[in-house]
Amino acid sequence: MPKVELHLHLEGTITPRTLLEVAERNGVEIPARDEHGVAQLFKYRNFHEFLTVFMALARALVHRQDFEQAAYELGAQLAAQNIRYAEVMISPVQYLRRELDLDEVVQGAAGGFARARQDYGVQTALAFDFGRQFGVDLAWRVPEIAVRNMPARAVAWSNGGDEAQQPPRPVAEGQPAARPAGA
């Protein structure tokens, strides 16, 4: 039966094998040394553990090709599950904090998804999530990135992250760039 997936995080769908490969290629140390160890990291007891693991593993993604590889492989995984459409979140704030070129990040993911659509027939759209715990100033840049990348099938932004460190209202009130695009 054909299916739809509406809530995936690109960073959280990377296979252990690919994560190890990308981390080694980029010289990034992650808190596991083999596929079994990476798989064990995905067993969290609470949201804080999830965020800690998520951010540690996302550090391995550095270059456009990393995001393209992750997106393409996700497309293959979706096709294997007969998922025909997926909205996939990317978390740009963590890349802003590391001063990566976000247009390269988005275009890498978009390129991987375009190849997956051609090879597997899976349609995808991007949603931009931000960890509000990183502050309002960074969060306010997310809609600008989403709007600028609408041709890459950007469809949404999400006010996510740790509510204990930053409530949603100050972040949501500062989203002027998203309003002209329909937010």
C-alpha positions as CSV (number, residue, x, y, z in Angstrom):
1,M,0.0,0.0,0.0
2,P,1.4,3.5,-0.9
3,K,2.1,5.6,2.1
4,V,3.0,9.2,3.2
5,E,5.5,10.2,5.9
6,L,5.1,13.7,7.3
7,H,7.6,13.9,10.1
8,L,11.2,12.7,9.5
9,H,14.5,14.5,10.4
10,L,17.1,13.9,7.7
11,E,19.8,13.8,10.4
12,G,18.0,11.1,12.3
13,T,17.5,8.8,9.2
14,I,21.1,8.3,8.4
15,T,22.1,4.6,8.6
16,P,24.8,3.6,11.0
17,R,27.1,2.6,8.1
18,T,26.7,5.9,6.3
19,L,27.1,7.9,9.5
20,L,30.4,6.1,10.2
21,E,31.5,6.7,6.6
22,V,30.7,10.4,6.6
23,A,32.3,10.9,10.0
24,E,35.5,9.3,8.9
25,R,35.5,11.2,5.6
26,N,35.2,14.5,7.5
27,G,37.5,13.6,10.4
28,V,34.6,14.0,12.9
29,E,34.6,11.9,16.1
30,I,31.2,10.5,17.0
31,P,30.4,8.6,20.3
32,A,30.5,5.2,18.6
33,R,33.0,3.2,16.7
34,D,30.9,0.6,14.8
35,E,27.4,0.1,13.4
36,H,26.2,-1.7,16.5
37,G,27.5,1.2,18.7
38,V,25.7,3.8,16.5
39,A,22.5,1.8,16.6
40,Q,22.7,1.7,20.4
41,L,22.9,5.5,20.5
42,F,19.3,5.7,19.2
43,K,17.9,4.2,22.4
44,Y,17.1,7.3,24.5
45,R,15.3,7.6,27.8
46,N,14.1,11.2,27.4
47,F,14.0,14.2,25.1
48,H,17.2,15.6,26.4
49,E,19.1,12.4,25.6
50,F,17.5,12.5,22.1
51,L,18.8,16.1,21.6
52,T,22.3,15.3,22.8
53,V,22.6,12.3,20.5
54,F,21.0,14.1,17.6
55,M,23.4,17.0,17.8
56,A,26.5,14.7,18.2
57,L,25.6,12.7,15.2
58,A,24.7,15.7,13.0
59,R,28.2,17.1,13.6
60,A,29.4,14.5,11.1
61,L,27.5,16.2,8.3
62,V,29.8,19.0,7.0
63,H,29.8,19.2,3.2
64,R,27.1,19.4,0.5
65,Q,27.9,15.8,-0.6
66,D,27.2,14.6,2.9
67,F,23.6,16.0,2.8
68,E,23.2,14.8,-0.7
69,Q,24.2,11.3,0.2
70,A,22.0,11.3,3.3
71,A,19.0,12.5,1.3
72,Y,19.5,10.1,-1.6
73,E,19.8,7.1,0.8
74,L,16.7,8.2,2.7
75,G,14.9,8.2,-0.7
76,A,15.9,4.6,-1.2
77,Q,14.7,3.7,2.3
78,L,11.4,5.4,1.7
79,A,10.9,3.6,-1.6
80,A,11.7,0.2,0.1
81,Q,8.8,1.0,2.5
82,N,6.5,2.1,-0.4
83,I,6.4,5.6,1.0
84,R,5.6,7.8,-2.0
85,Y,5.7,11.2,-0.4
86,A,7.7,12.5,2.6
87,E,8.2,15.8,4.3
88,V,11.7,15.8,5.7
89,M,13.0,18.2,8.3
90,I,16.5,19.7,8.3
91,S,17.7,21.5,11.4
92,P,19.6,24.5,10.1
93,V,20.4,26.2,13.5
94,Q,23.0,23.6,14.3
95,Y,24.7,24.3,11.0
96,L,24.5,28.0,11.5
97,R,26.3,27.6,14.8
98,R,29.1,25.8,13.0
99,E,29.1,28.4,10.2
100,L,28.3,26.0,7.4
101,D,26.8,27.5,4.2
102,L,23.1,26.7,4.6
103,D,22.4,27.2,1.0
104,E,24.9,24.4,0.3
105,V,23.3,22.2,3.0
106,V,19.8,22.7,1.5
107,Q,21.0,22.3,-2.1
108,G,22.9,19.1,-1.1
109,A,19.7,17.6,0.4
110,A,17.6,18.9,-2.5
111,G,20.0,17.3,-5.0
112,G,19.9,14.0,-3.2
113,F,16.1,14.0,-3.1
114,A,15.9,14.9,-6.8
115,R,18.1,11.9,-7.6
116,A,16.0,9.7,-5.4
117,R,12.8,10.9,-7.1
118,Q,14.3,10.1,-10.5
119,D,15.6,6.6,-9.4
120,Y,12.8,5.6,-7.0
121,G,9.8,7.7,-7.7
122,V,9.7,9.1,-4.2
123,Q,8.6,12.8,-3.8
124,T,10.0,14.8,-1.0
125,A,9.6,18.3,0.4
126,L,11.8,20.1,3.0
127,A,10.7,21.4,6.3
128,F,13.0,23.5,8.4
129,D,13.2,22.8,12.1
130,F,15.2,24.9,14.6
131,G,16.3,24.2,18.1
132,R,14.9,27.2,20.0
133,Q,17.3,26.4,22.8
134,F,20.0,28.0,20.6
135,G,18.4,31.4,20.9
136,V,16.0,33.7,19.1
137,D,18.6,35.4,16.8
138,L,19.6,32.1,15.1
139,A,16.0,30.9,15.0
140,W,14.8,34.0,13.2
141,R,17.2,33.2,10.3
142,V,15.5,29.9,9.6
143,P,12.5,31.3,7.7
144,E,14.8,33.4,5.5
145,I,16.5,30.2,4.5
146,A,13.2,28.4,3.9
147,V,11.8,31.2,1.8
148,R,15.1,31.6,-0.2
149,N,15.0,27.8,-0.9
150,M,11.3,27.5,-1.8
151,P,12.3,26.3,-5.3
152,A,14.0,23.4,-3.6
153,R,10.6,22.3,-2.3
154,A,10.8,24.0,1.1
155,V,7.3,23.7,2.5
156,A,7.5,24.6,6.2
157,W,9.4,25.6,9.3
158,S,9.0,24.2,12.7
159,N,9.4,25.9,16.1
160,G,11.0,22.9,17.8
161,G,13.7,22.1,20.3
162,D,13.9,22.4,24.1
163,E,11.0,24.4,25.4
164,A,12.5,24.3,28.9
165,Q,15.3,26.5,27.7
166,Q,13.3,28.8,25.3
167,P,9.5,29.0,25.2
168,P,8.0,29.2,21.7
169,R,6.4,32.6,21.8
170,P,9.6,34.9,21.5
171,V,10.8,32.8,18.6
172,A,7.4,32.7,16.8
173,E,6.9,36.4,17.2
174,G,10.2,37.1,15.4
175,Q,9.5,35.4,12.1
176,P,8.9,38.4,9.8
177,A,10.6,36.7,6.8
178,A,8.1,33.9,6.8
179,R,5.0,36.1,6.7
180,P,5.2,37.2,3.0
181,A,5.6,33.5,2.0
182,G,2.3,32.6,3.8
183,A,3.4,31.7,7.3
